[in-house]
Amino acid sequence: MNATDIPLEERIIFALDVADPREALALVDQLSGSIRFFKVGLQLFFAGGWPVVEHIVRKGCKVMLDLKLYDIPATVQLAVRQFADRGITFTTVHGYGPVVEAALAADTGIQILAVTVLTSFGAEQVNELQFQGSVDDLVLRRAETVLGLGCHGVVCSAREAMLLRGQLGQDFVMVTPGIRPAGAALNDQQRVATPGRAIADGADYLVIGRPIRDAADPEACIRAIQHEIATALA
């Protein structure tokens, strides 16, 4: 699908970052009239497993299984094979070449997204890796590597979206977490952006959880974000 063809109700990937599977299912039921894409991460998957994924798929919605796999290549390949035929659209692995190659070799039809640098990372954390360069430099290097291997797309901070689009073009999926509407709390994120800024800079999908979940009127919050996205696309 061309980036311009992504339906507005799929642009937000709602992060089901809750510990109780019953709460997750209730959120899917509540929001699936407005949002048609949901992220299942480590916490929820360990708590609720495949029944949560199956519930989302039965609602006619898409799933991003965000387990950020990182292990020896053979284990990653075998793990990704377990995801086949479950209705998953995206799954994530860390942006390390052999891991990406192994996930792609599983050949499940699921789009593999490589996590470049976690949005909780800042300059201090990058320095601890003894990398000689900025966060932007590290994100670009990892993105170049994984896309060169045939990875379908990347997960990166919206702060790097313009850089990656400018350097690497349009022919890959870009998913950006760390999205915060103006005035929202940053929580544990360091590299954040507003929804409109992220889309204008080249993001295809925005991962958003707490700002919607904790809003007094989640539906109104969704409508406002979708309006901001539509305006940026226009």
C-alpha positions as CSV (number, residue, x, y, z in Angstrom):
1,M,0.0,0.0,0.0
2,N,1.3,3.4,-0.9
3,A,1.7,5.7,2.1
4,T,-0.9,8.1,0.7
5,D,-3.5,5.3,0.6
6,I,-3.4,4.5,4.3
7,P,-6.9,5.0,5.8
8,L,-7.1,7.7,8.5
9,E,-8.5,5.2,11.0
10,E,-5.3,3.1,10.6
11,R,-2.8,6.0,11.0
12,I,-3.0,5.7,14.8
13,I,-1.7,2.4,16.2
14,F,-3.2,2.4,19.6
15,A,-0.7,1.0,22.2
16,L,-2.5,-1.5,24.4
17,D,0.1,-1.1,27.2
18,V,-2.0,-2.4,30.0
19,A,-1.4,-5.4,32.3
20,D,-4.9,-6.8,32.4
21,P,-6.1,-8.6,29.3
22,R,-9.7,-7.8,30.2
23,E,-8.9,-4.1,30.2
24,A,-7.2,-4.5,26.8
25,L,-10.2,-6.2,25.3
26,A,-12.5,-3.5,26.6
27,L,-10.3,-0.8,25.1
28,V,-10.4,-2.6,21.7
29,D,-14.2,-2.7,21.9
30,Q,-14.4,0.9,23.0
31,L,-12.0,2.4,20.4
32,S,-12.4,0.1,17.3
33,G,-15.1,2.3,15.8
34,S,-12.4,5.0,15.4
35,I,-9.1,3.2,15.4
36,R,-8.4,0.1,13.4
37,F,-4.9,-0.7,14.4
38,F,-3.7,-1.9,17.8
39,K,-0.2,-2.6,19.3
40,V,0.3,-5.6,21.5
41,G,3.6,-5.3,23.4
42,L,5.5,-7.5,25.9
43,Q,3.5,-6.7,29.0
44,L,0.1,-7.5,27.5
45,F,1.3,-10.5,25.4
46,F,2.8,-12.1,28.5
47,A,-0.4,-11.4,30.4
48,G,-3.0,-12.3,27.7
49,G,-1.2,-14.0,24.9
50,W,-2.8,-15.0,21.6
51,P,-6.4,-14.5,22.7
52,V,-5.9,-10.8,22.8
53,V,-4.5,-10.8,19.3
54,E,-7.3,-13.0,18.1
55,H,-9.9,-10.6,19.6
56,I,-8.4,-7.7,17.7
57,V,-8.4,-9.6,14.4
58,R,-12.0,-10.8,14.9
59,K,-13.0,-7.1,15.2
60,G,-11.6,-6.6,11.7
61,C,-8.7,-4.6,13.0
62,K,-4.9,-4.8,12.4
63,V,-2.3,-5.9,14.9
64,M,1.3,-4.8,15.5
65,L,2.9,-7.5,17.6
66,D,5.6,-5.4,19.3
67,L,7.9,-7.9,21.0
68,K,11.2,-6.4,19.8
69,L,12.8,-9.8,19.3
70,Y,16.6,-10.0,19.9
71,D,18.2,-13.4,20.1
72,I,20.4,-15.7,18.1
73,P,19.2,-15.8,14.4
74,A,17.9,-19.4,14.5
75,T,15.8,-18.6,17.5
76,V,14.4,-15.4,16.0
77,Q,13.5,-17.2,12.8
78,L,11.7,-20.0,14.7
79,A,9.9,-17.4,16.8
80,V,8.6,-15.4,13.9
81,R,7.3,-18.6,12.3
82,Q,5.0,-18.9,15.3
83,F,3.4,-15.7,14.3
84,A,2.2,-17.0,10.9
85,D,-1.5,-17.2,10.0
86,R,-2.6,-15.2,13.0
87,G,-3.7,-12.0,11.2
88,I,-0.6,-10.0,12.3
89,T,0.3,-7.1,10.0
90,F,3.6,-5.8,11.6
91,T,6.0,-7.4,14.0
92,T,9.2,-5.9,15.5
93,V,12.8,-7.0,15.9
94,H,15.8,-5.0,17.1
95,G,17.7,-3.4,14.2
96,Y,20.7,-5.7,14.2
97,G,21.5,-7.2,10.8
98,P,21.5,-10.9,11.6
99,V,18.3,-10.7,13.6
100,V,16.5,-8.8,10.8
101,E,17.8,-11.4,8.2
102,A,16.5,-14.2,10.4
103,A,13.0,-12.6,10.8
104,L,12.8,-12.1,7.1
105,A,13.8,-15.6,6.4
106,A,10.9,-16.9,8.4
107,D,8.8,-15.8,5.3
108,T,5.5,-15.5,7.1
109,G,4.0,-12.7,5.0
110,I,4.2,-10.5,8.1
111,Q,5.9,-7.1,7.6
112,I,9.1,-6.9,9.7
113,L,9.9,-3.6,11.3
114,A,13.3,-3.0,12.8
115,V,13.6,-0.9,15.9
116,T,16.4,1.6,15.4
117,V,16.9,3.3,18.8
118,L,14.4,3.2,21.6
119,T,12.6,6.5,22.2
120,S,13.6,6.4,25.8
121,F,17.2,6.8,24.7
122,G,19.0,10.1,24.7
123,A,22.6,11.2,24.1
124,E,23.7,9.8,27.4
125,Q,22.5,6.3,26.6
126,V,24.0,6.5,23.1
127,N,27.4,7.5,24.7
128,E,27.2,4.4,26.9
129,L,27.2,2.3,23.8
130,Q,30.5,3.9,22.9
131,F,29.1,5.0,19.6
132,Q,31.0,7.9,18.1
133,G,28.1,10.1,16.9
134,S,24.7,11.5,17.8
135,V,21.4,9.7,18.2
136,D,20.5,10.8,14.7
137,D,23.7,9.2,13.3
138,L,23.0,5.9,15.1
139,V,19.4,5.8,13.9
140,L,20.4,6.5,10.3
141,R,23.2,3.9,10.3
142,R,20.9,1.2,11.7
143,A,18.1,2.1,9.3
144,E,20.4,2.0,6.3
145,T,21.6,-1.4,7.4
146,V,18.3,-3.0,7.9
147,L,16.6,-1.5,4.8
148,G,19.6,-2.7,2.8
149,L,18.8,-6.2,3.9
150,G,15.2,-5.9,2.7
151,C,13.5,-5.1,5.9
152,H,9.9,-3.7,5.3
153,G,10.3,-0.7,7.6
154,V,11.6,0.8,10.7
155,V,10.4,2.0,14.1
156,C,12.1,5.3,15.0
157,S,11.4,8.5,16.9
158,A,9.5,11.1,15.0
159,R,12.5,13.3,15.6
160,E,14.4,11.3,13.0
161,A,11.5,11.0,10.5
162,M,12.6,13.8,8.3
163,L,16.2,12.7,8.3
164,L,15.3,9.1,7.3
165,R,12.9,10.2,4.6
166,G,15.4,12.7,3.2
167,Q,18.3,10.2,3.2
168,L,16.5,6.9,2.5
169,G,13.5,7.8,0.4
170,Q,9.9,6.7,0.5
171,D,10.0,3.0,-0.2
172,F,9.7,1.7,3.4
173,V,7.2,1.8,6.3
174,M,8.0,4.2,9.1
175,V,6.3,3.8,12.5
176,T,6.9,6.4,15.1
177,P,6.2,5.9,18.9
178,G,6.8,8.7,21.3
179,I,3.9,10.8,20.0
180,R,2.5,13.3,22.4
181,P,-0.2,15.9,21.6
182,A,0.7,19.4,22.6
183,G,0.6,19.7,26.4
184,A,0.7,16.0,27.1
185,A,3.0,14.5,29.7
186,L,6.3,13.0,28.3
187,N,6.3,10.1,30.8
188,D,9.4,8.0,30.0
189,Q,9.9,9.3,26.5
190,Q,12.8,11.6,25.6
191,R,12.5,12.0,21.8
192,V,8.9,13.0,21.1
193,A,6.9,14.9,18.6
194,T,3.3,16.0,18.0
195,P,1.1,14.0,15.6
196,G,1.1,16.7,12.9
197,R,4.8,17.2,13.1
198,A,5.5,13.4,12.8
199,I,3.2,13.0,9.8
200,A,4.6,16.1,8.1
201,D,8.1,14.8,8.5
202,G,7.3,11.5,6.9
203,A,5.9,9.1,9.4
204,D,3.3,6.6,8.1
205,Y,1.9,5.4,11.4
206,L,1.8,6.9,14.9
207,V,2.0,4.7,18.0
208,I,-0.1,6.5,20.7
209,G,-1.3,5.0,24.0
210,R,-1.4,7.0,27.2
211,P,-2.5,10.3,25.8
212,I,-5.7,8.7,24.4
213,R,-6.2,6.1,27.2
214,D,-5.9,8.7,30.0
215,A,-7.9,11.4,28.2
216,A,-11.2,12.6,29.8
217,D,-12.9,11.9,26.5
218,P,-10.8,9.4,24.5
219,E,-13.0,9.6,21.4
220,A,-12.7,13.4,21.3
221,C,-8.9,13.0,21.7
222,I,-8.8,10.6,18.8
223,R,-10.9,12.9,16.6
224,A,-8.5,15.8,17.4
225,I,-5.4,13.7,16.5
226,Q,-7.0,12.4,13.3
227,H,-7.9,16.0,12.3
228,E,-4.2,17.0,12.9
229,I,-3.0,14.1,10.8
230,A,-5.4,14.9,8.0
231,T,-4.3,18.5,8.1
232,A,-0.6,17.5,7.9
233,L,-1.3,15.1,5.0
234,A,-3.2,17.9,3.1
